[in-house]
Amino acid sequence: MATDDQLLQRCFHEWMAIQEQELKDLTQALDQNQTDGSLTENACAQLTHKSVNSFQEYIDKRAGLARQDISGLFSPSWNTALENSMLWIAGCRPSIYIRLTYALCGSQVDFQLGEIIQGLARGSLSQISATQLRMVNDLHMKTIKEEEKLSSQFASLQENIADQPIAMVAKRLSHVGEPSGEVDRALDEHEVSMSNILQEADKLRLSTLKELLGILTPLQGVDFLVASKKLHLCMHEWGKTRDTRHGRR
């Protein structure tokens, strides 16, 4: 029978495999569109909807597994050290979606300047409108406020370790780390709180992604998702390379 850690690890690897397949599908669609402009808004919408649904399924699945081993999600053994160093409540900061959008808008304007002047660029993030940018900025400000709220809750949860009853029981123990029913109950409550914060953070990650894709045109949404998934997968591979270099794998 698989251990809790193995189940969480399997969940992660299945998710990464889905990311790779979706990246392949999205990239093929964009490449085809570059060739003949045949990618319709409806086809783009279907691709982005599929990506959002798979993300929802992933966070639902890991929410169930989190009830068995929440600590494993906050310092996952299946991640590289590089990835773990960048975690925010067991995942990425939702505001990184907006920062990536800003970066893509600027880089694509530079890269496609000739096509833009000639009117040949087709619906990429280089053509984002002023109205869209204002909406993205509003979403950015709202997301940062929600992140700060959750970060504050998580900080308070971490500080609770120094409060009763955990710290006082530790002080009374004759031997370091000896079993204590009182501590077990307190740590169980602590893990329930961690699980609740994780679910709120995942909810924010999903809602931010949905709102961002709602602001972008369907084709811009596909463009964003390609860059987002590439970044996610690249960070994992780069992290493995660095772990090997430092003798961690």
C-alpha positions in Angstrom: 0.0 0.0 0.0 1.3 3.4 -1.0 2.4 5.8 1.8 1.0 9.3 2.1 4.2 10.8 0.7 4.0 8.4 -2.3 0.4 9.4 -3.0 1.3 13.1 -2.9 4.3 12.5 -5.1 2.2 10.5 -7.6 -0.3 13.4 -7.6 2.4 15.9 -8.4 4.0 13.8 -11.2 0.6 13.2 -12.8 0.0 17.0 -12.7 3.4 17.6 -14.3 2.6 15.1 -17.1 -0.7 16.9 -17.7 1.3 20.2 -17.9 3.6 18.8 -20.5 0.7 17.5 -22.6 -1.3 20.7 -22.4 1.8 22.7 -23.3 2.2 20.5 -26.4 -1.4 21.0 -27.4 -1.3 24.8 -26.8 2.0 25.2 -28.6 0.8 23.3 -31.7 -2.3 25.5 -31.8 -0.2 28.6 -31.7 2.3 27.3 -34.3 -0.6 26.5 -36.6 -2.1 29.9 -36.1 1.3 31.5 -37.0 1.2 29.6 -40.3 -2.4 30.2 -41.4 -4.3 32.2 -38.8 -6.7 29.3 -38.5 -7.0 29.3 -34.7 -10.6 30.4 -33.9 -11.7 32.1 -30.7 -13.8 29.1 -29.9 -10.9 26.7 -30.2 -8.8 29.0 -28.0 -11.5 29.2 -25.4 -11.7 25.4 -25.3 -8.0 25.1 -24.8 -7.9 27.6 -21.9 -11.1 26.1 -20.4 -9.4 22.6 -20.4 -6.3 24.0 -18.7 -8.4 25.7 -16.0 -10.4 22.5 -15.4 -7.2 20.4 -15.0 -5.9 22.9 -12.5 -9.2 22.7 -10.5 -9.0 18.9 -10.6 -5.4 19.0 -9.3 -6.1 21.2 -6.4 -9.2 19.3 -5.5 -7.2 16.0 -5.5 -4.3 17.4 -3.4 -6.8 19.0 -1.0 -8.0 15.5 -0.2 -4.5 14.1 0.2 -3.5 17.2 2.3 -5.9 16.0 5.1 -3.6 12.9 5.4 -0.2 14.7 5.2 -0.4 18.5 5.0 3.2 19.0 6.1 4.5 17.1 3.1 2.9 19.7 0.8 4.7 22.6 2.5 8.1 21.0 2.0 7.6 18.5 -0.8 10.3 15.8 -1.2 9.5 15.6 -4.9 10.3 19.2 -5.6 13.8 20.5 -6.2 15.5 22.7 -3.7 15.1 25.6 -6.1 11.4 25.1 -6.3 11.0 24.7 -2.6 12.9 28.0 -2.0 10.2 29.8 -4.0 7.1 28.2 -2.5 4.4 30.4 -1.1 1.9 28.4 0.9 2.7 25.2 -1.0 2.5 26.7 -4.4 3.3 29.8 -6.5 2.2 33.3 -5.6 -1.0 34.1 -7.6 0.5 37.5 -8.4 3.2 35.9 -10.4 0.6 35.3 -13.2 0.2 39.1 -13.5 3.9 39.7 -13.3 4.4 37.2 -16.1 1.7 38.9 -18.2 3.5 42.3 -17.8 6.8 40.7 -18.8 5.2 39.0 -21.9 3.5 42.2 -23.0 6.8 44.1 -23.0 9.0 41.3 -24.5 6.5 40.6 -27.3 6.2 44.2 -28.3 10.0 44.3 -28.7 10.1 41.0 -30.5 7.2 41.6 -32.9 7.6 45.4 -33.4 7.9 44.9 -37.2 4.8 42.7 -37.4 2.9 45.2 -35.2 3.8 48.1 -37.5 2.7 46.1 -40.5 -0.5 44.9 -38.8 0.5 41.3 -39.0 0.6 40.3 -35.3 -2.4 38.1 -34.6 -3.9 38.6 -31.1 -0.8 38.1 -29.1 0.0 39.8 -25.8 1.8 42.5 -27.7 -1.6 43.8 -28.7 -3.1 44.1 -25.2 -5.2 47.2 -25.0 -5.0 50.0 -22.5 -8.4 48.9 -21.0 -7.1 45.4 -20.6 -4.0 46.6 -18.9 -6.1 48.7 -16.4 -8.1 45.6 -15.6 -4.9 43.5 -15.2 -3.5 46.2 -12.8 -6.7 46.2 -10.8 -6.5 42.4 -10.5 -2.9 42.7 -9.5 -3.7 45.1 -6.6 -6.6 42.9 -5.4 -4.5 39.8 -5.6 -1.6 41.3 -3.6 -4.0 42.3 -0.8 -5.4 38.8 -0.6 -1.8 37.4 -0.6 -0.9 39.6 2.2 -3.9 38.5 4.2 -3.1 34.9 3.8 0.6 35.5 4.5 -0.3 37.2 7.8 -2.6 34.2 8.7 0.2 31.8 7.9 2.8 33.8 9.9 0.4 33.7 12.9 0.0 30.0 12.6 3.8 29.5 12.6 4.1 31.7 15.7 1.5 29.6 17.5 4.1 26.9 17.9 5.7 29.0 20.7 2.3 29.3 22.5 0.5 26.9 24.8 0.2 24.0 24.8 3.0 22.9 22.5 5.9 25.0 23.9 4.9 24.4 27.5 4.6 20.6 27.0 8.1 20.6 25.4 9.5 22.5 28.4 8.1 19.9 30.8 9.3 16.8 29.0 12.1 14.8 30.7 13.4 13.6 27.3 13.5 15.6 24.1 10.9 14.4 21.6 9.1 11.8 23.9 5.5 11.0 22.9 2.8 13.2 24.2 -0.9 12.9 23.6 -1.4 16.5 24.4 1.1 17.6 21.8 -0.3 15.2 19.2 -3.7 16.8 19.7 -2.3 20.3 19.4 -0.3 19.4 16.3 -3.4 17.8 14.7 -5.2 21.1 15.2 -2.2 22.9 13.8 -2.3 20.7 10.7 -6.0 21.3 10.2 -5.3 25.1 10.2 -2.5 24.5 7.7 -4.8 22.6 5.4 -7.4 25.4 5.6 -4.8 28.0 4.6 -3.6 25.8 1.8 -7.2 25.5 0.4 -7.6 29.3 0.6 -4.3 29.9 -1.2 -5.2 27.4 -3.9 -8.6 29.1 -4.2 -6.8 32.4 -4.8 -4.4 30.8 -7.3 -7.4 29.5 -9.3 -9.6 32.6 -9.1 -6.7 34.8 -10.1 -6.0 32.6 -13.2 -9.6 32.6 -14.2 -10.0 36.4 -13.8 -6.8 37.0 -15.8 -7.9 34.7 -18.6 -11.3 36.5 -18.5 -9.5 39.8 -19.2 -7.3 38.5 -22.0 -8.7 37.5 -25.4 -8.9 33.8 -26.0 -5.8 33.9 -28.2 -3.9 36.0 -25.7 -5.0 33.4 -23.0 -3.4 30.6 -25.0 -0.3 32.7 -25.4 -0.1 33.3 -21.7 -0.7 29.6 -20.8 2.1 28.5 -23.1 4.6 30.8 -21.3 3.3 29.9 -17.9 3.5 26.2 -18.4 7.0 26.5 -20.0 8.2 28.5 -17.0 6.7 25.9 -14.5 8.3 23.0 -16.3 11.6 24.7 -16.9 12.0 25.7 -13.2 11.6 22.0 -12.3 14.2 20.9 -14.8 16.6 23.7 -14.0 16.2 22.8 -10.3 17.1 19.2 -11.0 20.2 20.3 -12.8 21.3 22.5 -9.8 20.5 19.7 -7.3 22.8 17.4 -9.2 25.5 20.0 -9.3 25.3 20.4 -5.5 25.2 16.7 -4.9 21.6 16.6 -3.7 20.5 14.0 -6.3 
